[in-house]
Amino acid sequence: MALPREYPDENCPIARSLEIVGERWTLLIVRDAFYGARRFSDLHNHLGIPKAVLADRLAFLVSEGVLTKQANEYELTAKGRQLWPVIWSMITWGGEHLLDKPTRTYRHADCGGAIGRDRGCLRCGQVPEVGDLVAHPPRRPRDSRDDPVSEALRRPHRMLEPIRSG
């Protein structure tokens, strides 16, 4: 039996947020949208998510205004881009507490400075918008997947810049 998506007895912003982004796969879809994945096939191939689940999650995120769909491509809306601090917090927390190998790093596109835990640029002190960040692969990448998203992320890639598959 599937667990309910709603928390009707909770008058809490966390509970309301979980109704939108709390299901399995949803935050990974949003993460990949920040990386620039736009096409259903790219999300499916990169995440390995069942097609029916992906279609359901994408339709729900569109209906909630987190993503928009134009010409068979999905893109984060302004509402969706507001999730970046949540994604960033999970990246830094998971990297610090759960992983034991090198992870992706992020740099400020304007000055090249590394981005610290607080999202601030260690060189210029600014807190760049997500579109002003460049994701860099780990020093010793171990990802052997050959999908377009994985391939694009093996080299520096500006966040939100569309990943184009062949």
N, C-alpha and C positions, 0 to 999 in steps of 0.2 A: 504494500500500500504506500503510495506516495505521500510524503509529508506536505501539509498545506503551505502555500507560499505566503499567506497573509498572517499577520499577528493582530487580529481585530481588538483584542483586549489591551494592547500596549499603546499608550499615548507617549511615544518615545521616538525621537528622530532616528536613532539607530535602528529600531525595529522597522520604521517606515523605509529607511534606506535598504535594509536587508530584503524587503519585499521586492525591490528592483534589482539589486546586484548580489543577493545572497545565495542564489542557486549555483550548484556546481557548474563549472565552465564559464559562467558569466564574466567574472573578473578577468579570466584569461582571454576571452574575446575582446574585452575592453582594452586590456594590455596590448594585444596585437593591433588593435585599431590605433593606439598611440604610436606603435612602431610603424604604422602606415599600411597595414594589411587592409585591403578594401573589398576584395572579391570573396565570394562564398567559397570558391574552390581553394583559394589560398588559405583561408581560415581553416577549412576542413583538413587540408593536407598538412598544415603546420601543427595544428592541435591534435589531430587524430580523433576528433569528436565525431560521434555518429551524425550522419546528415540530418536525420529527423530532429535530433536534439539541437543541432546548430540552427536549423531553420526556425525552430520554436523560439530559441533564445534571441536570435536576430529580430524576428517579428515582434517579440515582446519589447526589446530595447528600442525599436523604432516606435512602437505604440506609446512608450513612456517618454519619448523625446530625447533619449540618450544618443541614438544614432539616427541618421537620415539615410534614405535609400534613393539613389539617383542612378538611372541607367545601369542597374545590376551591380552597383558598388555601394558600399556602406561607408559612412564617414561620421565621425564624432560631431555632435552638435555643441553649441556653447555649454549647454547643460552637461553633456558627456565630458567635455574637457575639464569641467570643474571636479571631476573624479581624479585628476592627476595627483593631487596631494595624498589621496588614499592609496593609489597605486604606488607612489613613491615611498610612502611609509611602509608598505608591505615589502617592497624591494629592499629597503635598508634593514628592516627588522629581520626578514628572512635571511638576508645575506649575513647579518651579524650573528644570528642565533641558530640557524638551521643548516647552513652550507659549510662545507670544509674545502671547497675548491674555488679558484678564481671565478669571479662573476663579471658581468658587463659593467663598464664604467660609463660615466656621462660627463660631457664637457660643455662649457658655454660656447656657443657658436661664435659669438662676437669677439671674445678675447682668448679662447682656448683653455681657460681655467677649468680645473676639476670642480665638480659639484660635490659639496659636502652633505652630510646626513640631513642638515636642516634645509636643503635645496638651494643653499647659497653658493655662489661662485667663490672659490677660495682665492682667486686672483683679483677680481674687481669688486667683490662684496655684494653684487646684485643677486636677486632671486629671479633668474630668468623664467619666462613663460616656457611651457613645455615645447612649443615650436622653435624655441631658441636653444634647444639642447641637441647635442650629437651623441648618439649611443655608440660606444666602442665595444668591440668583442672582448671577451676575456683574453688575458695574455696567452694562455694555452687553451684555445677552444677545443672542446671535446665533442661538439655536436657534429655528427656525421650525416644528419638528415640532408636530403637534396631538394627539398621544396623551396619555392621562391622566397618565402619569408626567411627561412634559415640561411639561404644563400646571401640575401641582402644584408642580414645582420652579422655576417662574417667579416664585414668591413665597416668602417664608420658610416653611420646612417642618421641623417637628421630626423628627429622625431616629427611625426605627423606627415612627413613627405611620403606620398604614395609609393608603395612597392608595386612595381609592374611585373607581372609574370608574362612569360613568352607567349 
